[in-house]
Amino acid sequence: MPSVRQLADELGIKSPNGVMGHLKALERKGYLKRQHPNTSAFKLPNRAEPRGLPLLATIPAGPPQTTYDQADRYVDLSPSFFAQGDLVAVHISGESMAGDAIADGDIAIIQPQQEAAPHEIAAVRVGADEVTLKRVRLRGSWVELIPSNPDYPVRLEPADQVQIIGILRGIIRRT
């Protein structure tokens, strides 16, 4: 890999600090890996090395809405930090789960599975393409989607229109 000064010259950047800023951003995104913690030497990561948890989409903690995929993005965190098994991350938008300390802008760690215990917080698909994060409770042939913020109503949906996507395993808040 070229030196920081060589990169600055090649890219027409006057300050090596500007180059380091770009290199650090590429490191945070998983495209580069620092060879030694206290140096500016980088390498390309081994493709077999995990890049963290995949950040799949933004889902609402409010009325169900269409989700928006966020392809090729990762949260730099070991999956073993939260639970065993497959985990994914999603951005949360909205305030309906504020009573459970889940805020707009948080990142929710979801364990994909198709069943939820009563009152467990789950990522839920309603109909063909709407998704939300709520507590769930089965009521016969209906499913209650229960917010923890009293400003939002409980939603009752036909059970055949609701699919559990996964269970909440943790929250990451950026401060």
C-alpha positions in Angstrom: 0.0 0.0 0.0 1.3 3.5 -0.8 2.3 5.8 2.1 0.0 8.5 3.3 2.3 11.1 1.7 2.2 9.2 -1.6 -1.6 9.0 -1.5 -1.8 12.8 -0.8 0.4 13.5 -3.8 -1.4 11.1 -6.1 -4.9 12.4 -5.0 -3.9 16.1 -5.0 -4.6 16.5 -1.3 -2.3 19.0 0.4 -2.5 17.6 3.9 -1.7 14.1 5.0 -4.4 14.6 7.7 -6.9 14.8 4.9 -5.8 11.5 3.5 -5.9 9.9 7.0 -9.5 11.1 7.4 -10.4 9.3 4.2 -8.5 6.1 5.2 -10.2 6.1 8.7 -13.6 6.4 7.0 -12.7 3.4 4.8 -11.6 1.5 7.9 -14.9 2.2 9.7 -16.8 0.9 6.7 -14.7 -2.3 6.6 -12.9 -1.6 3.3 -9.5 -1.2 4.9 -7.9 -2.7 8.0 -5.1 -1.1 10.1 -2.0 -3.4 10.2 -1.0 -2.2 13.6 -3.1 -0.1 16.1 -0.7 2.8 16.4 0.5 3.1 12.8 -0.9 4.5 9.6 -0.3 1.3 7.7 -3.4 -0.2 6.2 -4.2 -3.4 4.3 -7.2 -4.8 2.5 -9.2 -7.0 4.9 -9.4 -10.8 4.3 -12.7 -11.4 2.5 -13.4 -14.2 5.0 -13.2 -11.8 7.9 -16.6 -10.7 9.1 -17.4 -7.0 8.7 -19.8 -6.9 11.5 -23.6 -7.1 11.5 -25.4 -6.4 8.2 -27.4 -3.2 8.4 -30.5 -4.2 6.4 -33.0 -1.4 6.4 -34.8 1.4 8.2 -38.0 0.2 9.9 -40.5 2.4 11.7 -41.3 2.2 15.3 -44.7 3.8 14.6 -47.3 3.0 12.0 -46.2 0.3 9.6 -44.5 1.7 6.6 -42.6 0.5 3.6 -38.9 -0.2 4.4 -35.9 1.0 2.5 -33.0 -1.4 2.1 -29.5 -0.2 2.9 -27.4 -2.5 0.8 -23.7 -3.2 1.7 -23.8 -1.5 5.0 -22.6 -3.0 8.3 -22.5 -2.2 12.0 -19.0 -2.6 13.3 -19.9 -5.0 16.1 -19.4 -8.7 16.8 -22.6 -10.7 16.6 -21.5 -12.5 19.7 -22.0 -9.4 21.7 -25.8 -9.9 21.8 -26.7 -13.5 21.3 -25.9 -16.7 19.6 -27.1 -17.3 16.0 -27.7 -15.0 13.1 -28.2 -11.3 13.8 -28.9 -8.3 11.7 -29.2 -4.6 12.4 -31.9 -2.1 11.3 -32.2 1.6 11.8 -35.3 2.7 13.8 -37.4 5.6 12.8 -40.2 6.9 15.0 -41.1 7.1 18.7 -43.8 4.5 19.3 -41.4 2.3 21.4 -40.0 5.2 23.5 -41.4 3.6 26.7 -39.0 0.7 26.1 -36.1 3.2 25.6 -36.1 2.7 21.8 -35.7 6.1 20.1 -35.7 7.5 16.6 -32.2 6.9 15.1 -31.3 3.9 17.2 -30.0 0.7 15.7 -32.0 -2.4 16.7 -30.3 -5.8 16.7 -32.7 -8.4 15.4 -32.5 -12.2 15.6 -34.4 -13.5 12.5 -37.1 -16.0 13.5 -40.8 -16.5 12.7 -42.2 -16.8 16.2 -42.4 -14.4 19.2 -43.4 -15.0 22.8 -46.4 -12.9 24.1 -45.3 -9.3 24.6 -41.9 -9.9 23.1 -40.6 -7.0 20.9 -40.4 -8.0 17.3 -39.9 -6.7 13.8 -43.2 -7.5 12.1 -44.3 -7.4 8.5 -47.9 -6.3 8.0 -49.4 -7.2 4.6 -47.1 -7.3 1.6 -44.5 -4.6 2.3 -45.1 -2.7 5.6 -42.8 -3.3 8.6 -42.8 -2.1 12.2 -41.2 -2.8 15.5 -43.8 -3.6 18.3 -44.6 -5.9 21.1 -46.9 -8.7 19.8 -49.7 -10.6 21.3 -51.9 -13.2 19.5 -55.6 -12.8 20.1 -57.4 -15.7 18.4 -57.2 -14.9 14.6 -55.9 -11.4 15.3 -52.5 -10.0 16.4 -52.1 -7.0 18.6 -49.2 -4.7 17.7 -48.5 -2.9 21.0 -46.5 0.3 21.2 -44.9 1.3 24.5 -45.5 5.0 23.9 -49.0 5.9 25.2 -49.3 8.5 22.4 -49.7 5.6 19.9 -52.7 3.3 19.6 -52.6 -0.5 19.8 -53.1 -1.9 16.3 -55.2 -5.0 15.7 -54.3 -6.9 12.5 -55.6 -10.1 11.1 -53.1 -12.9 12.0 -52.9 -14.0 8.3 -51.6 -10.5 7.4 -48.8 -10.5 10.1 -45.4 -12.2 9.8 -42.8 -12.1 12.5 -39.5 -11.2 10.9 -37.3 -11.4 14.0 -37.0 -10.7 17.7 -35.3 -7.7 19.3 -32.0 -8.7 21.0 -30.5 -5.2 21.7 -30.3 -1.5 20.9 -27.4 0.6 20.0 -27.8 4.4 20.5 -25.5 6.9 18.9 -24.7 9.8 21.2 
